[in-house]
Amino acid sequence: MVKATSPMEHRLSRRQFCLAMVTTAGLSAAACRAGDNPAPSPSPGEASSGATLAFPEGFHWGVATSAYQIEGAVTADGRGRSIWDTFCDRVGTIADGSSGEVACDHYNRWESDLDLMRTLEIGSYRFSIGWPRVLPEGLGRVNRRGLDFYDRLVDGLLARGISPLATLYHWDLPQALQDRGGWENRDSAEWFADYAEVIFSALGDRVDRWLTINEAKVIAQQGYQYGRMAPGMTDAKAAGTVIHHLNLAHGRAISRFRASASRGQIGPCLQLAPCYAADQSEGAAAAVRTADITENTLYLDPLLRRRYPDLSKIDRALAAGLESAVQEGDLTVIGAPVDFVGVNYYSPMVVDGQGQPVQSYPVTAAGWQQIYPQGLYDALTRIRREYNSPEVVITENGVPDDPTDSGQPTADSARVNFLRQHLEAVHRAIAEGTAISGYHAWSLLDNFEWFAGYSQRWGLVQVDFETLQRTPKASASWYSTVARSNKLPSE
């Protein structure tokens, strides 16, 4: 069932939205401490060590984007429609009624954007490949003009000394495949593997690192269970089915990569955050344990342990959809060895005795995001402790503009503080033995921010959406200094 909402409904249900968004996108693999009160959030002054912190030699300093959020040119050169084109066409789905039709026009401005990255001394660029740009119908005929765009992009990165980190899927399923059942259809895992093989064949000789699927949790829960993202469904059982098919698609893409002549490394991309009990009650402790299954181990365990966690404690319809989708041998495919784990971190999760989210820390302009750098440390160290120390690449971490910074590029102190505090947490995790090889700030550019449209600005670089002029913010200059020196300077 598809449910459309009006802009007024978006505003009136802000708390409900934040609840679902944090619950589905904020919980993670990070140190879920059932029964413990969360540690107090350090202030910027308390978080800073006051000393210069050096990172390991060869550490990758990068920025991240995604195709639908920046490329625009949605009908150019044979690109097919995606589920986000369709979703944006529905009245009330996007806060400001916008779409990614133009976005940052990166499709036409990619060379100058890469020049900008070089000027900022960025060493790694995480981008995504638009499935409908390469395969307009999702299967079959390859759109050479679309594939050539990514071919030029990768060559342009290498020519500028920037390492390519390519995401195969960042939420833009071809609409033609959605019409055939989308991720609810078990065949979707094979569709994705076939698409991945096309990309590996074209770019596998030059891309250093690959990510399979960006945030399967958000796709399944926000797209299928709560209806706030494409394709906009509200069906918990379907969401459970989609979770398994996304996991299976990941595993099949890993197998195709291993069978190809591709160089480089490959891994998943999971959004992680710590969860904490707001008080000492038994109810809060139980709520944390249940949330950890739904939001974390449901994705980490099959990929890294070849098993699903106990599904008896989660939503019955969600569990039923997942269990009915599993077939013999699937978990062997899903748990194929990976080279690293991509971690996206934005916010912690705190729940009370009724299992409701509590905002214990400063909340950003996003509404759902709480600033808690300790959460990133907890997420990273939990992977080391509980999942046999796989290598980690931080593939997203960022914050929207702070309204108190008045929207001026030179007034960007809140983002600089956010980055500094989170990088201090990364450094501490590395010092204690967690294998972390790179960090990618979200995002390079202000862009189309999904359900929020252009009402939130997450970029290190400001984009004037009337002229499309790029203006680096103060955080871009600060981050460039860090990337160049491989050190986090003292304040």
C-alpha positions in Angstrom: 0.0 0.0 0.0 1.3 3.4 -0.9 0.5 6.3 1.3 1.1 10.0 0.3 1.3 12.7 2.8 0.9 16.4 2.4 3.4 19.1 3.4 1.2 20.0 6.3 1.2 16.4 7.5 5.0 16.5 7.3 5.1 19.5 9.6 2.4 18.2 12.1 4.0 14.8 12.4 7.6 16.0 13.0 8.0 14.2 16.3 6.5 11.0 14.8 8.8 11.3 11.9 11.8 11.8 14.1 10.8 8.8 16.1 10.7 6.5 13.0 13.8 8.1 11.4 16.0 7.7 14.5 14.6 4.3 15.2 15.3 3.0 11.7 18.4 5.0 10.7 20.0 5.8 14.0 20.4 2.5 15.9 23.4 0.5 15.0 26.1 -1.9 15.7 27.5 0.4 18.3 27.8 -0.6 21.9 24.2 -1.0 22.9 24.4 -0.7 26.6 21.2 -2.2 28.0 20.4 -0.9 31.4 23.1 1.8 31.5 22.6 5.6 31.5 24.3 7.2 28.5 27.5 9.0 29.3 27.2 12.8 29.4 27.8 14.5 26.1 31.1 16.4 26.1 31.1 20.0 25.1 33.4 21.1 22.3 35.9 22.3 24.9 35.7 19.1 26.9 36.0 16.9 23.8 39.2 18.5 22.5 42.4 16.9 23.6 44.3 20.2 23.1 47.0 18.4 21.2 47.8 17.7 17.6 46.6 14.2 16.7 48.4 12.3 13.9 46.6 9.7 11.9 48.2 6.5 10.4 50.3 6.9 7.3 48.1 6.3 4.2 44.8 7.2 6.0 42.2 8.2 3.4 40.7 11.6 3.8 37.6 11.8 1.6 34.2 13.3 0.9 31.0 11.5 -0.1 28.0 12.1 -2.4 25.3 10.1 -4.1 24.1 10.1 -7.7 20.5 11.2 -7.3 21.4 13.9 -4.8 23.9 15.7 -7.0 23.8 14.7 -10.6 20.6 16.1 -11.9 20.2 15.6 -15.7 17.5 13.0 -15.0 16.5 12.7 -18.7 19.9 13.3 -20.3 21.7 10.8 -22.5 19.2 8.0 -22.2 18.9 7.8 -18.4 15.8 5.8 -17.3 13.4 6.8 -14.5 14.2 5.8 -10.9 11.9 5.2 -8.0 13.0 8.6 -6.6 11.8 10.4 -9.8 8.4 8.7 -9.3 8.4 9.4 -5.5 9.2 13.1 -6.0 6.3 13.4 -8.5 3.8 12.6 -5.7 2.4 15.6 -3.9 3.5 15.9 -0.3 6.4 13.5 -0.3 9.2 16.1 -0.3 9.2 18.9 2.3 9.7 21.7 -0.2 8.1 20.0 -3.1 11.4 19.7 -5.0 13.2 16.8 -6.7 16.6 15.8 -7.9 15.8 16.9 -11.5 18.6 19.5 -11.5 20.2 19.1 -8.0 23.8 20.3 -8.3 24.0 19.6 -12.0 27.1 17.5 -11.3 26.5 15.5 -14.5 27.5 18.6 -16.4 29.9 20.1 -13.9 31.8 17.1 -12.8 35.2 18.3 -14.1 35.0 21.6 -12.1 33.8 19.6 -9.1 36.8 17.3 -9.3 39.1 20.3 -9.7 37.5 21.7 -6.5 38.2 18.4 -4.7 41.8 18.6 -5.8 42.1 22.2 -4.6 40.8 21.0 -1.2 43.4 18.2 -1.3 40.8 15.5 -0.9 42.4 12.1 -1.3 39.3 9.8 -1.7 35.9 10.4 -3.3 32.9 8.3 -2.4 30.3 8.6 -5.2 27.5 6.3 -6.4 26.6 5.0 -9.8 23.1 5.6 -11.0 21.6 2.2 -11.9 19.0 3.8 -14.2 21.7 5.8 -16.0 23.6 2.7 -17.0 20.7 0.3 -17.4 17.5 2.4 -18.2 15.3 -0.7 -17.9 17.3 -2.1 -15.0 18.3 -5.1 -17.1 19.5 -5.9 -20.6 20.6 -3.1 -22.8 23.5 -1.0 -21.5 23.2 2.7 -22.0 26.7 3.5 -23.2 26.4 7.2 -22.8 25.4 6.8 -19.2 28.3 4.4 -18.5 30.7 6.7 -20.3 29.9 9.4 -17.7 31.2 7.2 -14.9 34.2 6.1 -17.1 35.2 9.7 -17.5 34.6 10.4 -13.8 36.9 7.6 -12.6 39.6 8.7 -15.1 39.2 12.3 -13.9 39.6 11.3 -10.3 42.7 9.2 -11.0 44.2 12.1 -13.1 43.9 14.3 -10.1 45.3 11.8 -7.6 42.0 11.1 -6.0 41.1 7.5 -5.1 37.7 6.3 -6.4 35.3 4.7 -3.9 32.2 3.6 -5.8 28.9 2.7 -4.4 26.9 0.4 -6.6 23.5 1.3 -5.1 22.4 4.4 -3.3 18.6 4.1 -3.3 17.8 4.9 -7.0 16.3 1.6 -8.2 15.1 1.8 -11.9 11.4 2.3 -11.9 11.1 -0.5 -14.5 12.3 -2.9 -11.9 10.0 -1.5 -9.2 7.2 -2.2 -11.7 8.3 -5.9 -11.5 8.1 -6.0 -7.7 11.3 -4.1 -6.8 13.2 -5.5 -3.8 10.2 -7.6 -2.8 10.9 -9.8 -5.8 13.5 -12.4 -5.0 14.8 -11.9 -8.5 16.0 -8.5 -7.4 19.1 -10.1 -6.0 20.0 -11.5 -9.4 19.1 -8.2 -11.1 21.5 -6.4 -8.9 24.3 -8.9 -9.4 23.9 -8.6 -13.2 24.0 -4.8 -12.9 27.1 -5.0 -10.7 28.8 -7.3 -13.2 28.3 -4.7 -15.9 29.9 -2.0 -13.7 32.8 -4.3 -12.6 33.5 -5.1 -16.3 33.6 -1.4 -17.2 35.4 0.1 -14.2 36.9 -2.7 -12.2 40.4 -2.1 -13.5 40.5 1.4 -12.0 38.3 1.7 -8.9 40.1 1.1 -5.6 37.2 0.4 -3.4 33.6 -0.7 -3.9 30.5 -0.5 -1.7 27.6 -2.7 -2.5 24.4 -1.3 -1.1 24.1 1.9 0.9 22.1 1.5 4.2 19.8 -1.5 3.6 18.1 -0.6 6.8 16.9 2.7 5.6 15.8 1.3 2.2 13.7 -1.4 3.9 12.3 0.5 6.8 11.9 4.1 5.5 11.0 2.9 2.0 8.8 -0.1 2.7 7.7 0.0 6.4 7.1 3.7 7.1 6.7 5.1 3.6 8.8 8.2 4.1 11.2 7.4 1.3 10.9 5.8 -2.1 9.0 3.7 -3.1 6.8 5.0 -0.2 5.1 1.8 1.1 3.8 1.0 4.5 3.9 -2.7 4.8 6.1 -4.3 7.6 6.0 -7.8 6.1 7.2 -6.4 2.8 10.0 -4.6 4.6 11.1 -7.9 6.2 11.2 -9.5 2.7 13.2 -6.6 1.4 15.7 -6.8 4.1 16.6 -10.4 3.2 16.7 -9.7 -0.6 19.0 -6.7 0.0 21.3 -8.8 2.0 21.2 -11.5 -0.6 21.9 -8.9 -3.4 24.9 -7.8 -1.4 26.2 -11.4 -1.2 25.7 -12.1 -4.9 27.5 -8.9 -5.9 30.4 -9.9 -3.7 30.5 -13.2 -5.6 30.4 -11.5 -9.0 33.2 -9.2 -7.9 35.4 -12.2 -6.8 34.7 -13.9 -10.1 35.6 -10.8 -12.1 39.0 -9.5 -13.1 38.4 -6.4 -10.9 41.2 -5.0 -8.7 40.6 -3.3 -5.4 38.4 -4.2 -2.4 34.7 -4.5 -1.7 32.4 -4.3 1.3 29.0 -3.3 2.6 27.8 0.1 3.8 25.9 0.1 7.0 24.5 3.0 9.0 25.5 2.5 12.6 24.9 4.3 15.8 25.0 3.3 19.5 21.8 2.7 21.5 21.5 3.5 25.2 18.9 3.1 27.9 17.7 6.5 29.2 17.2 5.1 32.7 17.9 2.1 34.9 14.4 0.5 34.4 14.0 -3.0 33.2 11.7 -1.7 30.4 14.4 0.5 29.0 17.0 -2.3 29.1 14.6 -4.6 27.3 13.8 -1.9 24.7 17.5 -1.4 24.0 18.0 -5.1 23.4 15.0 -5.3 21.0 16.0 -2.2 19.2 19.6 -3.6 18.8 18.2 -6.6 16.9 15.9 -4.6 14.6 18.4 -1.9 13.8 21.8 -3.5 14.1 22.4 -7.2 14.2 19.7 -7.8 11.6 22.2 -6.5 9.1 25.6 -7.1 10.8 25.0 -10.7 11.8 24.0 -12.1 8.4 26.8 -10.3 6.6 29.6 -11.0 9.1 28.4 -14.1 11.0 26.2 -15.9 8.4 23.1 -15.9 10.6 20.2 -13.8 11.6 19.7 -12.8 15.2 16.7 -13.9 17.3 13.7 -12.6 15.4 11.1 -13.5 18.1 11.5 -10.2 19.8 10.9 -7.9 16.9 7.8 -6.8 15.0 5.9 -10.0 14.0 5.1 -8.9 10.5 8.7 -7.8 9.8 10.0 -11.1 11.1 7.4 -13.1 9.1 8.4 -11.3 5.9 12.1 -12.0 6.5 11.7 -15.6 7.5 9.5 -16.4 4.6 12.1 -15.0 2.2 15.0 -17.1 3.4 15.9 -20.2 1.4 18.5 -22.9 1.9 22.0 -21.7 1.1 21.2 -17.9 1.3 23.2 -17.2 4.4 26.3 -18.7 2.9 25.9 -16.3 -0.1 25.1 -13.3 2.2 28.1 -14.0 4.5 30.7 -14.1 1.7 33.9 -12.6 3.1 34.3 -8.9 2.6 37.5 -6.7 2.6 36.1 -4.0 4.9 33.0 -2.6 6.4 31.7 0.9 5.4 30.3 2.7 8.4 27.9 5.7 8.2 27.4 7.4 11.6 25.2 10.3 12.4 23.4 9.9 15.7 23.0 7.9 18.9 19.7 6.4 20.0 18.4 6.7 23.6 15.2 4.9 24.6 13.1 5.1 27.7 11.2 2.4 29.6 8.4 2.5 27.1 10.8 2.0 24.2 10.3 5.6 23.1 13.3 7.7 21.8 14.6 10.4 24.1 16.7 13.3 22.8 19.4 13.5 25.4 22.0 15.4 23.4 22.1 18.6 21.2 19.8 18.2 18.2 20.8 19.5 14.8 18.7 21.3 12.1 17.9 17.8 10.7 15.5 17.3 13.7 16.3 13.6 14.1 20.1 13.9 14.6 21.7 14.2 18.0 25.3 15.2 18.3 27.2 12.6 20.4 30.8 11.9 19.1 31.2 9.2 21.7 28.7 7.2 19.7 31.1 7.0 16.7 33.8 5.6 19.0 31.3 3.1 20.4 30.2 2.0 17.0 33.8 1.5 15.8 35.0 -0.3 18.8 32.0 -2.7 18.9 32.9 -3.9 15.4 36.4 -4.7 16.7 35.2 -6.5 19.8 32.2 -8.4 18.4 33.0 -8.9 14.7 36.5 -10.2 14.5 38.1 -6.8 13.8 37.3 -6.3 10.2 38.8 -3.2 8.6 36.5 -0.2 8.7 36.1 2.8 6.4 34.0 5.6 7.6 31.9 6.3 4.6 29.6 9.0 5.9 29.7 11.4 8.8 28.3 14.9 8.8 25.9 17.5 10.0 23.6 20.1 8.3 24.3 23.8 8.6 23.5 25.3 12.0 20.9 28.1 11.7 22.9 30.1 14.2 25.7 30.3 11.7 23.4 32.5 9.5 24.0 30.5 6.3 27.2 32.3 5.5 30.1 30.1 4.2 32.5 31.9 6.5 30.3 31.3 9.5 30.6 27.5 9.7 31.9 27.0 13.3 29.3 24.4 14.2 30.3 22.0 11.4 34.0 22.5 12.2 33.3 21.6 15.9 31.3 18.6 14.8 34.1 17.3 12.5 36.8 17.9 15.1 35.0 16.1 17.9 34.1 13.1 15.7 37.6 12.8 14.3 38.9 12.9 17.9 36.7 9.9 18.5 38.0 8.1 15.4 41.6 8.8 16.5 40.9 7.3 20.0 39.4 4.2 18.4 42.5 3.8 16.2 44.8 4.2 19.1 43.0 1.4 20.9 43.4 -1.0 18.0 40.4 -0.6 15.7 41.5 -0.9 12.1 40.2 2.2 10.4 41.6 3.2 7.1 39.6 6.2 6.0 37.1 8.9 6.8 34.6 10.5 4.3 32.7 13.7 5.3 29.1 13.9 4.3 28.9 15.8 2.0 31.0 17.5 -0.6 28.2 19.7 -1.8 24.9 21.0 -0.5 22.4 18.7 -2.4 19.0 17.2 -2.7 18.5 15.9 0.8 15.8 13.2 0.1 12.5 13.9 2.0 13.9 17.3 3.1 14.6 18.5 -0.4 16.8 21.6 -0.4 15.7 22.7 3.1 18.8 21.2 4.7 22.4 21.9 3.7 25.0 19.2 4.5 27.9 20.2 2.3 31.4 21.4 3.0 30.7 23.5 -0.1 27.8 25.8 -0.4 25.7 25.5 -3.6 23.5 28.4 -4.8 20.6 26.5 -6.3 19.7 29.4 -8.5 23.1 29.9 -10.1 24.6 26.6 -9.1 27.7 28.4 -8.0 30.0 26.6 -5.5 31.5 28.4 -2.5 33.6 26.4 -0.1 32.6 26.9 3.5 34.9 27.4 6.5 34.7 23.7 7.2 36.0 22.9 3.7 39.2 25.0 4.4 39.6 23.4 7.9 39.1 19.9 6.5 41.5 20.5 3.7 44.2 21.4 6.3 43.5 18.1 8.1 43.7 16.1 4.9 46.9 17.8 3.7 48.7 17.3 7.0 47.1 13.9 8.0 46.8 15.5 11.5 44.0 16.9 13.6 45.4 20.2 14.8 45.0 21.5 18.3 42.5 24.3 18.7 
